[in-house]
């Protein structure tokens, strides 16, 4: 195998790792942004 094959396999492996990571570690809060951006989601009534 040449270096291009190894590089392509590396890119596929990294993409697969990111995909699997995003499946197992989803965001905990889907209703608010969770940051101090001023969008109004963190205000108390």
N, CA, C and O atoms as CSV, one atom per row, in Angstrom:
chain,resi,resn,atom,element,x,y,z
A,1,UNK,N,N,0.840,-1.187,0.000
A,1,UNK,CA,C,0.000,0.000,0.000
A,1,UNK,C,C,0.882,1.247,0.000
A,1,UNK,O,O,1.971,1.259,0.574
A,2,UNK,N,N,0.393,2.277,-0.647
A,2,UNK,CA,C,1.161,3.517,-0.689
A,2,UNK,C,C,0.629,4.502,0.361
A,2,UNK,O,O,-0.316,4.199,1.089
A,3,UNK,N,N,1.239,5.655,0.422
A,3,UNK,CA,C,0.901,6.625,1.466
A,3,UNK,C,C,-0.511,7.177,1.290
A,3,UNK,O,O,-1.135,7.564,2.278
A,4,UNK,N,N,-1.029,7.225,0.080
A,4,UNK,CA,C,-2.376,7.752,-0.137
A,4,UNK,C,C,-3.433,6.820,0.440
A,4,UNK,O,O,-4.461,7.283,0.934
A,5,UNK,N,N,-3.201,5.555,0.384
A,5,UNK,CA,C,-4.129,4.591,0.967
A,5,UNK,C,C,-4.161,4.739,2.480
A,5,UNK,O,O,-5.233,4.735,3.085
A,6,UNK,N,N,-2.997,4.869,3.088
A,6,UNK,CA,C,-2.941,5.057,4.535
A,6,UNK,C,C,-3.595,6.371,4.948
A,6,UNK,O,O,-4.272,6.430,5.974
A,7,UNK,N,N,-3.399,7.416,4.166
A,7,UNK,CA,C,-4.012,8.704,4.472
A,7,UNK,C,C,-5.528,8.622,4.357
A,7,UNK,O,O,-6.240,9.154,5.208
A,8,UNK,N,N,-6.028,7.968,3.323
A,8,UNK,CA,C,-7.468,7.822,3.153
A,8,UNK,C,C,-8.076,7.003,4.290
A,8,UNK,O,O,-9.140,7.345,4.806
A,9,UNK,N,N,-7.406,5.933,4.674
A,9,UNK,CA,C,-7.891,5.134,5.801
A,9,UNK,C,C,-7.877,5.930,7.100
A,9,UNK,O,O,-8.767,5.771,7.936
A,10,UNK,N,N,-6.883,6.775,7.271
A,10,UNK,CA,C,-6.816,7.630,8.459
A,10,UNK,C,C,-7.964,8.625,8.509
A,10,UNK,O,O,-8.551,8.849,9.567
A,11,UNK,N,N,-8.285,9.222,7.368
A,11,UNK,CA,C,-9.393,10.181,7.308
A,11,UNK,C,C,-10.717,9.482,7.614
A,11,UNK,O,O,-11.556,10.014,8.341
A,12,UNK,N,N,-10.892,8.294,7.056
A,12,UNK,CA,C,-12.117,7.530,7.327
A,12,UNK,C,C,-12.198,7.147,8.799
A,12,UNK,O,O,-13.274,7.212,9.394
A,13,UNK,N,N,-11.092,6.754,9.387
A,13,UNK,CA,C,-11.076,6.366,10.797
A,13,UNK,C,C,-11.394,7.553,11.698
A,13,UNK,O,O,-12.137,7.408,12.669
A,14,UNK,N,N,-10.847,8.716,11.393
A,14,UNK,CA,C,-11.124,9.913,12.195
A,14,UNK,C,C,-12.589,10.308,12.073
A,14,UNK,O,O,-13.221,10.662,13.069
A,15,UNK,N,N,-13.137,10.250,10.856
A,15,UNK,CA,C,-14.543,10.579,10.656
A,15,UNK,C,C,-15.440,9.598,11.403
A,15,UNK,O,O,-16.428,10.010,12.011
A,16,UNK,N,N,-15.119,8.334,11.368
A,16,UNK,CA,C,-15.891,7.332,12.084
A,16,UNK,C,C,-15.820,7.556,13.589
A,16,UNK,O,O,-16.826,7.403,14.282
A,17,UNK,N,N,-14.657,7.912,14.101
A,17,UNK,CA,C,-14.506,8.169,15.526
A,17,UNK,C,C,-15.343,9.373,15.954
A,17,UNK,O,O,-15.963,9.342,17.017
A,18,UNK,N,N,-15.369,10.421,15.150
A,18,UNK,CA,C,-16.182,11.595,15.472
A,18,UNK,C,C,-17.659,11.234,15.448
A,18,UNK,O,O,-18.415,11.673,16.315
A,19,UNK,N,N,-18.081,10.443,14.469
A,19,UNK,CA,C,-19.478,10.029,14.369
A,19,UNK,C,C,-19.892,9.197,15.581
A,19,UNK,O,O,-20.951,9.436,16.159
A,20,UNK,N,N,-19.078,8.236,15.965
A,20,UNK,CA,C,-19.397,7.392,17.119
A,20,UNK,C,C,-19.407,8.222,18.393
A,20,UNK,O,O,-20.264,8.022,19.254
A,21,UNK,N,N,-18.473,9.143,18.522
A,21,UNK,CA,C,-18.436,10.011,19.704
A,21,UNK,C,C,-19.700,10.860,19.795
A,21,UNK,O,O,-20.246,11.041,20.883
A,22,UNK,N,N,-20.167,11.382,18.665
A,22,UNK,CA,C,-21.367,12.217,18.689
A,22,UNK,C,C,-22.611,11.395,18.994
A,22,UNK,O,O,-23.585,11.943,19.508
A,23,UNK,N,N,-22.612,10.105,18.697
A,23,UNK,CA,C,-23.751,9.262,19.041
A,23,UNK,C,C,-23.827,9.006,20.539
A,23,UNK,O,O,-24.914,9.015,21.117
A,24,UNK,N,N,-22.685,8.779,21.167
A,24,UNK,CA,C,-22.678,8.428,22.576
A,24,UNK,C,C,-22.686,9.635,23.507
A,24,UNK,O,O,-23.175,9.530,24.631
A,25,UNK,N,N,-22.165,10.767,23.078
A,25,UNK,CA,C,-22.077,11.940,23.931
A,25,UNK,C,C,-22.891,13.075,23.325
A,25,UNK,O,O,-22.344,14.023,22.762
A,26,UNK,N,N,-24.214,12.960,23.453
A,26,UNK,CA,C,-25.092,13.988,22.916
A,26,UNK,C,C,-25.174,15.155,23.887
A,26,UNK,O,O,-24.797,15.041,25.054
A,27,UNK,N,N,-25.672,16.276,23.388
A,27,UNK,CA,C,-25.840,17.440,24.246
A,27,UNK,C,C,-26.859,17.125,25.321
A,27,UNK,O,O,-27.844,16.432,25.066
A,28,UNK,N,N,-26.628,17.630,26.516
A,28,UNK,CA,C,-27.516,17.343,27.625
A,28,UNK,C,C,-28.773,18.207,27.601
A,28,UNK,O,O,-29.838,17.758,28.023
A,29,UNK,N,N,-28.663,19.415,27.121
A,29,UNK,CA,C,-29.798,20.322,27.106
A,29,UNK,C,C,-30.100,20.718,25.667
A,29,UNK,O,O,-29.252,21.280,24.974
A,30,UNK,N,N,-31.323,20.418,25.225
A,30,UNK,CA,C,-31.681,20.752,23.861
A,30,UNK,C,C,-32.587,21.971,23.784
A,30,UNK,O,O,-32.886,22.447,22.689
A,31,UNK,N,N,-33.032,22.489,24.934
A,31,UNK,CA,C,-33.966,23.612,24.915
A,31,UNK,C,C,-33.273,24.954,25.038
A,31,UNK,O,O,-33.816,25.965,24.593
A,32,UNK,N,N,-32.096,24.992,25.626
A,32,UNK,CA,C,-31.391,26.263,25.785
A,32,UNK,C,C,-29.972,26.144,25.257
A,32,UNK,O,O,-29.430,25.047,25.118
A,33,UNK,N,N,-29.388,27.285,24.970
A,33,UNK,CA,C,-28.036,27.258,24.419
A,33,UNK,C,C,-27.004,26.931,25.484
A,33,UNK,O,O,-25.953,26.373,25.169
A,34,UNK,N,N,-27.284,27.269,26.752
A,34,UNK,CA,C,-26.372,26.938,27.825
A,34,UNK,C,C,-25.204,27.881,27.966
A,34,UNK,O,O,-24.301,27.626,28.762
A,35,UNK,N,N,-25.196,28.971,27.210
A,35,UNK,CA,C,-24.102,29.918,27.278
A,35,UNK,C,C,-24.632,31.295,27.652
A,35,UNK,O,O,-25.843,31.514,27.693
A,36,UNK,N,N,-23.753,32.183,27.913
A,36,UNK,CA,C,-24.121,33.535,28.305
A,36,UNK,C,C,-24.166,34.418,27.058
A,36,UNK,O,O,-23.405,35.379,26.942
A,37,UNK,N,N,-25.067,34.085,26.123
A,37,UNK,CA,C,-25.105,34.794,24.850
A,37,UNK,C,C,-26.153,35.906,24.829
A,37,UNK,O,O,-26.176,36.722,23.907
A,38,UNK,N,N,-27.020,35.941,25.842
A,38,UNK,CA,C,-28.041,36.977,25.875
A,38,UNK,C,C,-29.288,36.626,25.087
A,38,UNK,O,O,-30.057,37.520,24.733
A,39,UNK,N,N,-29.511,35.358,24.804
A,39,UNK,CA,C,-30.673,34.976,23.997
A,39,UNK,C,C,-31.951,34.921,24.818
A,39,UNK,O,O,-33.035,34.813,24.243
A,40,UNK,N,N,-31.864,34.991,26.125
A,40,UNK,CA,C,-33.054,34.997,26.968
A,40,UNK,C,C,-33.419,33.631,27.518
A,40,UNK,O,O,-34.385,33.527,28.273
A,41,UNK,N,N,-32.705,32.604,27.180
A,41,UNK,CA,C,-33.059,31.277,27.657
A,41,UNK,C,C,-32.633,31.043,29.102
A,41,UNK,O,O,-33.124,30.112,29.740
A,42,UNK,N,N,-31.742,31.856,29.623
A,42,UNK,CA,C,-31.240,31.680,30.984
A,42,UNK,C,C,-31.949,32.577,31.999
A,42,UNK,O,O,-31.625,32.533,33.186
A,43,UNK,N,N,-32.898,33.380,31.558
A,43,UNK,CA,C,-33.586,34.297,32.456
A,43,UNK,C,C,-34.591,33.547,33.305
A,43,UNK,O,O,-35.262,32.629,32.832
A,44,UNK,N,N,-34.690,33.951,34.582
A,44,UNK,CA,C,-35.677,33.353,35.490
A,44,UNK,C,C,-36.972,34.144,35.402
A,44,UNK,O,O,-36.941,35.363,35.234
A,45,UNK,N,N,-38.112,33.468,35.513
A,45,UNK,CA,C,-39.399,34.185,35.432
A,45,UNK,C,C,-39.680,35.055,36.637
A,45,UNK,O,O,-40.722,35.708,36.697
